[in-house]
């Protein structure tokens, strides 16, 4: 993919449905009794992997791709069937981690794997608490990575044990895995995090009928809930909107309206950071949808300044740090990003990849063990960018190209299919 700047970006865009919520809608719908109807479902590769896995587990799922509608015919908490083959999660870490919690409570044996990237991502963080609950879960290669095997039939009394787990990381995937396993436990299961991660699981499970509660950084669930199928409207993904927020801020004379974006407080760190940097951002048409607030976001070109980003806000914008790094290059002064070591174990080592690629474009950037230091104001120029097959890296540098002199070449640019198949098309429309 070859890109170069074309001047102001103006118009409106509707980003795809939220990836995290789309995954959960399929999973919880499968475990509910009756029909669940989902609209604005993200038709990205990761969410399609979740559909594929649950079909292998005996769940009927109709996907009307052209309308973004998915219908799940749930069979209840104990309605899954053993698959005749290993489950394949593709590139989706969310699929592997969340479904492992569910499968640990079944009365059959299942294995799950993924692509080369997934087979390098850490799964010990879910294996440890699941084993504390009595689950029989193993890494088939003995390296705490996928492929994983869960043998629920070997669990004593066929019930997991309810625990109170103190997680060393603020991770919605870890928290959700434990809470989902907790539905098959013999008592209450709780997870306490060092800071609050995204709470889509808690909100949606409550909507389905689970007895789940949250107090500060602790979430708890009661076992054996009776979940009931329902209608779910997926809000636009703020992680996808972040690229157009950044584009509108850094490209002179730009004004972009981004429609129907989820602004859940556990996900809106990008908005708070941009405002602290001096961004001209307005929220319009604010409303709630199934417990998930949404708004239209209006963003205009702004003079930005560097800030420090650290602490409790990091889990609310962990996926947006690559694009925030691009913003920092066009801000006056220094931006420091700390407490973000989690970036090293995403689809790529995003700390190193952002530092390397932005350096190639002429940025003054330094990687640290848990983040980045960026001195803004240096003009960027085109370069050949290694995306490492990471969708968030590819989209971030597509935005950087809009302010770089010359041509920017993004290798493996098609990896955006994971979360935003129409991304390049939408970016092109705004530049016309």
C-alpha positions as CSV (number, residue, x, y, z in Angstrom):
1,X,0.0,0.0,0.0
2,X,1.4,3.4,-1.1
3,X,0.1,6.5,0.6
4,X,0.9,10.2,0.6
5,X,-0.7,13.4,2.0
6,X,-3.5,15.0,0.0
7,X,-4.5,18.0,2.1
8,X,-7.5,18.6,4.4
9,X,-9.7,15.7,5.5
10,X,-13.4,16.7,5.6
11,X,-16.7,14.8,5.9
12,X,-18.2,12.2,8.0
13,X,-17.5,8.5,8.6
14,X,-19.2,5.6,10.4
15,X,-16.6,3.2,11.9
16,X,-17.4,-0.5,12.2
17,X,-19.0,-2.0,15.3
18,X,-16.9,-2.4,18.4
19,X,-14.6,-5.5,18.2
20,X,-14.6,-6.3,21.9
21,X,-18.4,-6.1,22.1
22,X,-18.9,-8.1,18.9
23,X,-16.9,-11.0,20.3
24,X,-18.8,-11.0,23.5
25,X,-22.2,-10.8,21.8
26,X,-21.5,-14.1,20.0
27,X,-20.1,-15.8,23.0
28,X,-22.8,-14.8,25.4
29,X,-25.5,-15.4,22.8
30,X,-24.3,-18.9,22.4
31,X,-24.5,-19.6,26.1
32,X,-28.0,-18.0,26.4
33,X,-31.3,-19.7,26.0
34,X,-33.0,-18.7,22.8
35,X,-32.2,-16.3,20.0
36,X,-29.8,-13.3,20.2
37,X,-30.0,-10.8,17.4
38,X,-26.9,-8.6,16.9
39,X,-26.8,-5.5,14.6
40,X,-23.7,-3.5,13.5
41,X,-21.6,-6.6,14.1
42,X,-17.9,-6.1,13.1
43,X,-17.3,-8.2,10.0
44,X,-13.5,-8.3,10.8
45,X,-11.4,-11.4,10.7
46,X,-11.1,-11.7,14.5
47,X,-14.8,-11.6,15.2
48,X,-15.4,-14.1,12.3
49,X,-13.0,-16.4,14.1
50,X,-15.2,-16.3,17.2
51,X,-18.2,-17.2,15.0
52,X,-16.3,-20.1,13.4
53,X,-15.3,-21.5,16.8
54,X,-18.8,-21.5,18.2
55,X,-20.2,-23.1,15.1
56,X,-17.6,-25.9,15.7
57,X,-19.0,-26.2,19.2
58,X,-22.5,-26.9,17.8
59,X,-24.1,-23.4,17.8
60,X,-26.2,-22.3,14.9
61,X,-25.1,-18.8,13.8
62,X,-26.5,-16.9,10.8
63,X,-24.3,-14.1,9.6
64,X,-25.8,-11.6,7.2
65,X,-22.5,-10.0,6.3
66,X,-24.0,-7.4,3.9
67,X,-26.3,-6.0,6.7
68,X,-23.9,-6.5,9.6
69,X,-26.5,-8.6,11.3
70,X,-25.8,-11.8,13.2
71,X,-28.3,-14.2,14.7
72,X,-27.2,-16.7,17.4
73,X,-29.4,-19.6,18.4
74,X,-28.2,-20.2,21.9
75,X,-28.4,-23.5,23.7
76,X,-27.9,-22.4,27.3
77,X,-24.9,-22.6,29.6
78,X,-24.4,-26.3,29.1
79,X,-25.4,-26.6,25.5
80,X,-22.0,-26.6,23.8
81,X,-20.9,-29.8,22.1
82,X,-17.4,-31.3,21.6
83,X,-15.8,-30.3,18.3
84,X,-14.4,-33.0,16.1
85,X,-11.4,-30.8,15.3
86,X,-9.1,-28.3,17.0
87,X,-10.6,-24.8,17.2
88,X,-8.8,-22.1,15.2
89,X,-8.9,-18.6,16.6
90,X,-6.8,-17.1,13.7
91,X,-5.2,-13.9,15.0
92,X,-7.7,-13.3,17.8
93,X,-6.3,-13.2,21.3
94,X,-9.7,-12.3,22.6
95,X,-11.2,-15.4,21.2
96,X,-8.5,-17.7,22.7
97,X,-8.5,-16.1,26.2
98,X,-12.3,-15.7,26.7
99,X,-13.3,-19.1,25.2
100,X,-10.7,-20.8,27.4
101,X,-12.7,-19.7,30.4
102,X,-15.9,-21.1,28.9
103,X,-14.3,-24.4,27.8
104,X,-12.7,-25.0,31.1
105,X,-16.2,-25.5,32.6
106,X,-17.4,-28.0,29.9
107,X,-17.7,-31.8,30.4
108,X,-15.6,-32.5,27.3
109,X,-12.1,-32.0,26.0
110,X,-11.2,-29.2,23.5
111,X,-8.1,-27.7,22.0
112,X,-7.7,-24.3,20.5
113,X,-4.9,-22.7,18.5
114,X,-4.3,-19.7,16.2
115,X,-1.9,-18.2,13.7
116,X,1.8,-17.8,14.2
117,X,1.3,-14.5,16.1
118,X,-1.2,-16.1,18.5
119,X,1.1,-19.0,19.2
120,X,3.6,-16.4,20.7
121,X,1.2,-14.5,22.9
122,X,1.2,-15.2,26.6
123,X,-1.5,-17.5,27.9
124,X,0.0,-18.2,31.3
125,X,-1.9,-15.2,32.5
126,X,-5.2,-17.1,32.1
127,X,-3.8,-20.5,32.7
128,X,-2.7,-19.6,36.3
129,X,-6.1,-18.5,37.6
130,X,-8.0,-21.2,35.7
131,X,-5.8,-23.8,37.3
132,X,-6.5,-22.2,40.7
133,X,-10.1,-22.9,40.0
134,X,-9.3,-26.6,39.3
135,X,-9.4,-26.4,35.5
136,X,-7.4,-29.0,33.5
137,X,-5.7,-26.6,31.0
138,X,-2.3,-27.2,29.3
139,X,-0.1,-25.5,26.8
140,X,0.5,-28.3,24.2
141,X,4.0,-27.0,23.4
142,X,4.8,-26.4,27.1
143,X,5.6,-22.7,26.6
144,X,2.4,-21.1,28.2
145,X,1.2,-20.2,24.7
146,X,-1.3,-21.7,22.3
147,X,-2.2,-24.3,21.3
148,X,-4.1,-24.9,24.5
149,X,-6.0,-28.0,25.6
150,X,-8.9,-27.9,28.1
151,X,-10.3,-31.1,29.5
152,X,-13.4,-30.3,31.5
153,X,-14.4,-33.9,31.9
154,X,-11.4,-34.5,34.2
155,X,-12.4,-31.7,36.7
156,X,-13.4,-33.2,40.0
157,X,-17.2,-33.1,40.6
158,X,-17.4,-31.5,37.1
159,X,-17.5,-28.1,38.8
160,X,-14.8,-25.5,39.0
161,X,-14.0,-23.7,42.3
162,X,-15.0,-20.2,42.9
163,X,-12.0,-18.0,43.7
164,X,-11.0,-14.4,44.4
165,X,-8.2,-13.7,42.0
166,X,-5.9,-10.7,42.3
167,X,-4.7,-10.1,38.8
168,X,-1.1,-8.7,38.3
169,X,-2.3,-6.9,35.1
170,X,-5.3,-4.8,34.2
171,X,-6.6,-6.9,31.4
172,X,-10.2,-7.2,30.2
173,X,-9.3,-10.5,28.6
174,X,-7.9,-12.0,31.8
175,X,-10.8,-10.7,33.8
176,X,-13.4,-11.9,31.3
177,X,-11.8,-15.4,31.1
178,X,-12.1,-15.8,34.9
179,X,-15.6,-14.5,35.1
180,X,-16.8,-16.7,32.3
181,X,-15.2,-19.7,34.0
182,X,-16.9,-18.5,37.2
183,X,-20.3,-19.3,35.6
184,X,-19.4,-23.0,35.9
185,X,-18.0,-22.7,39.5
186,X,-19.3,-23.9,42.8
187,X,-19.5,-20.4,44.3
188,X,-18.9,-16.8,43.7
189,X,-15.9,-15.8,41.6
190,X,-14.2,-12.4,41.9
191,X,-11.4,-10.6,40.1
192,X,-9.5,-7.6,41.4
193,X,-7.3,-5.6,39.0
194,X,-4.6,-3.0,39.7
195,X,-6.7,-0.6,37.7
196,X,-10.1,-1.0,36.0
197,X,-9.9,-2.5,32.5
198,X,-12.8,-2.3,30.0
199,X,-16.0,-3.6,31.4
200,X,-18.0,-4.8,28.4
201,X,-18.2,-8.3,29.9
202,X,-19.8,-7.1,33.1
203,X,-22.3,-4.8,31.3
204,X,-23.3,-7.4,28.7
205,X,-23.5,-10.4,31.0
206,X,-25.8,-8.3,33.3
207,X,-28.0,-7.6,30.3
208,X,-28.3,-11.3,29.5
209,X,-29.3,-12.0,33.1
210,X,-26.2,-13.0,35.0
211,X,-25.8,-11.9,38.6
212,X,-22.6,-9.9,38.3
213,X,-21.5,-6.9,40.3
214,X,-18.6,-4.4,40.3
215,X,-17.1,-2.4,43.1
216,X,-14.1,-0.2,42.2
217,X,-11.6,-2.5,40.6
218,X,-13.3,-5.8,41.6
219,X,-15.9,-7.7,39.5
220,X,-17.8,-10.7,40.9
221,X,-20.1,-13.2,39.4
222,X,-22.5,-15.8,40.8
223,X,-22.4,-19.4,39.3
224,X,-25.0,-21.1,37.1
225,X,-26.7,-18.0,35.7
226,X,-29.8,-18.4,33.4
227,X,-28.9,-16.3,30.4
228,X,-31.7,-15.2,28.0
229,X,-31.2,-14.3,24.4
230,X,-31.8,-10.6,23.5
231,X,-31.2,-7.9,20.9
232,X,-27.9,-6.1,20.9
233,X,-26.9,-3.1,18.9
234,X,-23.1,-2.8,18.7
235,X,-21.8,0.8,19.0
236,X,-19.0,2.0,16.7
237,X,-15.5,1.0,17.9
238,X,-13.7,3.9,19.5
239,X,-10.4,2.2,18.8
240,X,-11.2,2.4,15.1
241,X,-12.5,6.0,15.5
242,X,-9.2,7.0,17.0
243,X,-7.4,7.0,13.6
244,X,-9.8,9.6,12.3
245,X,-9.7,11.6,15.5
246,X,-6.0,11.8,15.1
247,X,-6.2,12.6,11.4
248,X,-8.6,15.5,12.0
249,X,-6.4,16.9,14.7
250,X,-3.1,16.9,12.8
251,X,-4.1,17.6,9.2
252,X,-4.6,21.4,8.7
253,X,-8.1,22.7,7.9
254,X,-9.6,19.3,8.6
255,X,-13.0,18.7,10.2
256,X,-14.4,15.2,10.6
257,X,-17.7,13.9,12.0
258,X,-17.5,10.3,13.3
259,X,-20.9,8.8,13.8
260,X,-22.3,6.6,16.6
261,X,-19.1,5.8,18.5
262,X,-19.0,4.0,21.9
263,X,-17.8,6.2,24.7
264,X,-17.7,3.7,27.5
265,X,-15.7,5.4,30.3
266,X,-13.4,2.3,30.5
267,X,-12.5,2.9,26.8
268,X,-12.6,6.7,26.3
269,X,-9.0,7.4,27.4
270,X,-8.2,8.6,23.8
271,X,-10.7,11.4,24.2
272,X,-9.3,12.5,27.6
273,X,-5.7,12.4,26.3
274,X,-6.5,14.4,23.2
275,X,-8.3,17.1,25.2
276,X,-5.4,17.3,27.6
277,X,-3.1,17.8,24.5
278,X,-5.3,20.8,23.4
279,X,-7.6,19.0,21.0
280,X,-10.8,20.6,19.6
281,X,-13.2,17.7,20.1
282,X,-17.0,17.9,20.7
283,X,-19.5,15.1,21.5
284,X,-22.9,15.4,20.0
285,X,-26.1,13.2,20.1
286,X,-25.0,11.4,23.3
287,X,-27.2,8.4,24.2
288,X,-27.1,5.0,25.8
289,X,-27.4,1.7,23.9
290,X,-27.8,-1.5,26.0
291,X,-25.6,-0.1,28.8
292,X,-23.0,1.2,26.4
293,X,-23.1,5.0,25.9
294,X,-22.5,6.4,22.4
295,X,-22.0,9.8,20.7
296,X,-21.1,11.4,17.5
297,X,-17.6,12.8,17.7
298,X,-16.7,16.1,15.9
299,X,-13.0,16.7,15.6
300,X,-11.2,19.8,14.1
301,X,-7.6,20.6,13.4
302,X,-5.8,21.7,16.6
303,X,-2.5,22.9,17.9
304,X,-1.4,20.2,20.2
305,X,1.2,20.1,23.0
306,X,3.0,17.2,24.7
307,X,1.9,15.6,27.9
308,X,2.7,12.6,30.2
309,X,0.4,9.6,29.8
310,X,0.7,7.0,32.6
311,X,-1.0,5.2,35.4
312,X,-4.7,4.3,35.5
313,X,-5.6,5.8,32.2
314,X,-3.4,3.3,30.3
315,X,-5.9,0.4,30.3
316,X,-8.6,2.8,28.8
317,X,-6.4,3.5,25.7
318,X,-4.0,0.6,25.4
319,X,-5.0,-0.1,21.8
320,X,-4.8,3.6,20.9
321,X,-1.2,4.2,22.0
322,X,0.2,3.6,18.5
323,X,-2.0,6.4,17.1
324,X,-1.3,8.6,20.1
325,X,2.4,8.2,19.3
326,X,1.6,9.7,15.8
327,X,-0.3,12.6,17.5
328,X,2.7,13.2,19.7
329,X,5.0,13.7,16.7
330,X,2.9,16.7,15.7
331,X,2.5,18.2,19.2
332,X,4.8,20.9,20.6
333,X,7.2,19.6,23.2
334,X,7.7,16.2,24.7
335,X,5.2,13.4,25.2
336,X,6.0,10.6,27.6
337,X,4.1,7.3,27.6
338,X,4.7,5.1,30.7
339,X,3.2,2.0,32.4
340,X,2.4,0.5,29.0
341,X,4.6,-2.6,28.9
342,X,1.5,-4.6,27.9
343,X,2.2,-3.2,24.4
344,X,5.0,-5.7,24.1
345,X,2.7,-8.7,24.0
346,X,0.0,-7.4,21.5
347,X,-0.1,-8.6,17.9
348,X,3.4,-7.2,17.7
349,X,5.8,-5.5,20.1
350,X,4.1,-2.2,19.6
351,X,6.7,-0.2,21.6
352,X,9.6,-1.4,19.4
353,X,7.7,-1.3,16.1
354,X,6.4,2.3,16.6
355,X,9.9,3.5,17.7
356,X,11.6,1.9,14.7
357,X,9.1,3.0,12.0
358,X,8.7,6.5,13.3
359,X,12.5,6.9,13.5
360,X,12.6,5.9,9.8
361,X,10.2,8.7,9.1
362,X,12.4,11.2,10.9
363,X,10.7,11.4,14.3
364,X,12.6,12.0,17.5
365,X,11.4,9.0,19.5
366,X,12.9,6.7,22.1
367,X,11.6,3.3,23.2
368,X,11.7,2.6,27.0
369,X,10.9,-0.6,28.9
370,X,7.3,0.4,29.4
371,X,6.6,3.1,26.8
372,X,7.9,5.8,24.6
373,X,9.4,9.3,24.8
374,X,8.5,11.5,21.8
375,X,9.8,15.0,21.1
376,X,7.3,16.6,18.7
377,X,7.8,19.1,16.0
378,X,10.2,17.3,13.6
379,X,8.8,17.0,10.1
380,X,8.1,13.5,8.9
381,X,8.9,12.0,5.5
382,X,7.8,8.9,3.7
383,X,9.4,5.6,4.4
384,X,8.8,1.9,4.0
385,X,6.9,0.8,7.1
386,X,6.9,-2.8,8.5
387,X,3.4,-3.4,9.9
388,X,4.4,-6.7,11.4
389,X,0.9,-7.8,10.3
390,X,-0.5,-5.7,13.1
391,X,-3.7,-3.9,12.1
392,X,-3.2,-1.0,14.6
393,X,0.4,-0.4,13.3
394,X,-0.8,-0.3,9.7
395,X,-3.7,2.1,10.3
396,X,-1.5,4.4,12.5
397,X,1.1,4.9,9.8
398,X,-1.7,5.4,7.2
399,X,-2.6,8.5,9.2
400,X,1.0,9.5,9.6
401,X,1.3,9.4,5.8
402,X,-1.2,12.2,5.6
403,X,1.4,14.6,7.0
404,X,4.6,13.1,5.7
405,X,6.5,14.4,2.7
406,X,6.8,12.0,-0.1
407,X,5.4,8.4,-0.4
408,X,4.8,6.1,2.6
409,X,4.8,2.4,1.8
410,X,3.0,0.1,4.3
411,X,3.9,-3.5,4.0
412,X,1.2,-6.1,4.7
413,X,-1.3,-3.3,4.7
414,X,-4.2,-5.8,4.2
415,X,-3.9,-6.8,7.9
416,X,-6.5,-4.1,8.6
417,X,-9.0,-6.8,7.7
418,X,-8.7,-7.9,11.3
419,X,-10.7,-5.0,12.7
420,X,-11.5,-2.5,9.9
421,X,-11.9,-3.9,6.4
422,X,-13.1,-0.6,4.9
423,X,-10.4,1.6,6.5
424,X,-8.5,2.7,3.4
425,X,-11.7,3.3,1.5
426,X,-13.0,5.5,4.3
427,X,-9.7,7.4,4.6
428,X,-9.8,8.1,0.8
429,X,-13.3,9.4,1.0
430,X,-12.4,12.0,3.5
431,X,-9.5,13.3,1.4
432,X,-11.6,13.9,-1.7
